[in-house]
Amino acid sequence: QVQLVESGGGLVQAGGSLRLSCAASGRTFRYYAMGWFRQAPGKEREFVAAIRWSGDSTDYADSVKGRFTISRDNAKNTVYLQMNSLKPEDTALYYCAARWSPTDGVSPYANRYDYWGQGTQVTVSS
């Protein structure tokens, strides 16, 4: 089992920045690929970003490319999402997710992930 706890959400004005963190506990974090997803009210959960266990491969949704950066610190069992130039349409509940993946690359598909956090709310005002 892997437990995931997100933090760092909040209210920010358009153009501002936030840094989300996702702390993992339980089994070893090292060989888990990590992803960030988000869900806005009335919408389906969507992929935001993902990172391979080694940190050498990342993927982003087109809507956040150039603005968001995913990173991880395996020594701290933590994955981060740096969000810059935030827009009102970025408003959503942000979830981190983990999947056992010692050999595979990153995945944008939610059904490939085994463990999920409870989410942290990000609200961007115009």
Long-range contacts (C-beta under 8 A, 24 or more apart in sequence): 1-26, 1-27, 1-115, 2-26, 2-27, 2-29, 2-32, 2-98, 2-114, 2-115, 3-115, 4-96, 4-97, 4-98, 4-115, 4-116, 4-117, 5-117, 5-118, 6-94, 6-95, 6-96, 6-117, 6-118, 6-119, 6-120, 7-120, 8-120, 9-94, 9-120, 9-121, 9-122, 9-123, 10-121, 10-122, 10-123, 11-123, 11-124, 11-125, 12-86, 12-122, 12-123, 12-124, 12-125, 13-124, 13-125, 14-86, 14-87, 14-88, 14-124, 14-125, 14-126, 15-85, 15-86, 16-86, 16-124, 17-82, 17-83, 17-84, 17-85, 17-86, 18-83, 18-86, 18-122, 19-80, 19-81, 19-82, 19-83, 20-80, 20-81, 20-83, 20-94, 20-96, 20-120, 20-122, 21-78, 21-79, 21-80, 22-78, 22-79, 22-80, 22-81, 22-96, 22-117, 23-76, 23-77, 23-78, 24-77, 24-78, 24-79, 24-98, 25-77, 29-74, 29-77, 29-98, 30-74, 31-100, 31-101, 31-102, 32-98, 32-99, 32-100, 32-101, 33-98, 33-99, 33-101, 33-104, 33-105, 33-106, 33-107, 34-70, 34-72, 34-79, 34-96, 34-97, 34-98, 35-96, 35-97, 35-98, 35-99, 35-106, 35-107, 35-108, 35-110, 35-113, 36-70, 36-79, 36-81, 36-94, 36-95, 36-96, 36-97, 37-94, 37-95, 37-96, 37-97, 37-110, 38-90, 38-92, 38-93, 38-94, 38-95, 38-122, 39-92, 39-93, 39-95, 39-119, 40-89, 40-91, 40-92, 40-93, 43-92, 45-95, 45-110, 47-108, 47-109, 47-110, 48-81, 48-94, 49-81, 50-106, 50-107, 50-108, 51-79, 51-106, 52-101, 52-105, 52-106, 53-101, 53-102, 57-105, 57-106, 58-106, 59-106, 59-107, 59-108, 61-108, 63-89, 64-90, 83-122, 86-122, 86-124, 87-124, 88-124, 88-125, 88-126, 89-124, 90-122, 90-124, 91-122, 91-123, 91-124, 92-121, 92-122, 93-119, 93-120, 93-121, 93-122, 94-119, 94-120, 94-121, 94-122, 95-119
